[in-house]
């Protein structure tokens, strides 16, 4: 399975448009190679370089496996029209919250998971809830890493 974005290269700089210094909207993502037996996809974006803990920027699950990607600026809705469900990020909001590192260059991991089930979780579920529910159901994974430094 492959995950990519036209917004930046893997390990490249995330444009400020997708951060707290710009429009703070989610970048467009696309994928291919999803296993045929996948029932749903989940995506988690987090920052392991945050000072106090791994900071969660986006939790979205029950994405249709045939969707092929997510458009730029996914709305901050608990449930999207295609059935995808969004959880809370560590900024206390539903949906995407972009990079806003206090200092230095931080890495932002966008991880996509193909699952053999849909997750029986409510909108607003945490990253930890999603990771726990996914245990034993991951068919494939893909990731892309973006870098961002303010200023």
N, C-alpha and C positions, 0 to 999 in steps of 0.2 A: 504494500500500500504506500502511496506517495502523497505527501502534503506539500503544497506550495502556495505562494501569493505573488501577485504581480506588483505588490507594493514595495517589497524589499527582497533581497537575496538571502538565502540561508546564511546566518551569522553576519548579515549586513545590518546597516543602520535603519531603524524604523523611522520613517518620515514623521516630522512633528505633527502632521495632520492627525495621526492616530494616537496622539499622546495628550496629556493634560496641558501641554504648551500650544496645542492646536485645537482641532475640532473635537478631539477625544472620541472619535468614532472607530468602530471595529474595521480592521482591514479586510479586503476581499480574500477569501481562501478558496482553494480548489483542491480536489483530490481525485485519485483514480486507483485502480487495483483493489477496490473493496472486495473482500471475499463474497462469493455468491450466496453463502449461507448466512451472511450478516442480517440481523433483524433491525438493528439500529446502530447509530454512531454517537459517540460522546466526544466533546472537545473541552479541554481544560487549558487555560493559559495562566502561568504563574511566573513569579520572579524569585529565584532562590537566593538572590544577592541582597534582598531587603534586609535592613539592619536587625529587626527583632524576630522575624520568622519568614518562612516562605510565603510570599504575598500572592494571594489569588486575585487575578484580574478578570477571569471569565470562566463560567461554568455553563455549558449548554449540552443537553443530552436528548435522547430519543429523536435524533436527527434522522430523517429517512435515508436509508443506505444508498438509494439511487439518486440522491440530490446533486451529487457532483461538486458541492461546495456551498459556501455562504457568501452572500453579496456583501459589498461594503455597507457599513452603517446598519447593522442588524438592529432593529428597534428594541427598546428596553421593555419588552413585553414578557410576562410570565410564560405565556404560551404563544408560539408563533403560528401563523396560518397553516404551515405545513405539518404541525404537530410537535415540532421541537419545543423543548421545555428549558427555561433558563433558571439558574440558581443565583444565589447572592454571591457577590464578590466581597473581598475584604474591605471595600469602601462602604459596605452596607447597602449596595444597590443591586438591583436585578440587571443582568446583562453585562456588557463589556465596560470596563473602566481602564483607560490606557495607561501606559508607562508614565511615571512621575517620580523618578528616583531623587532622593535627597542630595546625593553626591555620587560622583564617579560614574563609570559605565556599568549598567546592569544588563543581565541577560533575561530575555523573555521567551519562555518555552511554550510553544503552541503544540499540544499533543492531541492527536486524534486516535480514537480507539474504535475498532469495529467489534461489535458485540453480537453474541448469538441469541440475544433477548432484548426486549425493551425494558427499561427500568421502571419499577413500580414506586416512583418517588414523586413527591409534590413539587410544584414550582417553588423556587426559593430554597431548594435543598443546597447544602454546602458541598464543597469539593470533597470533604471527608465522607459525606453520605454517598456521593456518587462513586467514589473509589471503593467503598465497602460493598455497595450493591453490584459493582462490576466484577468483583472477585469470582474467578472461575468461569467468566463469560467472555473474556477477551480473545478474539480470533486473530487480530492483527493490530499493529500500532505504527504510527508515523509521527514525525515531529519536524518542526522548523523552529529555528532560534533567531530572534531579532535582538539587536543591541540598541540601547539608547542611553544618552548622556544629555542632561539639560545644559542649555547655554551655549 
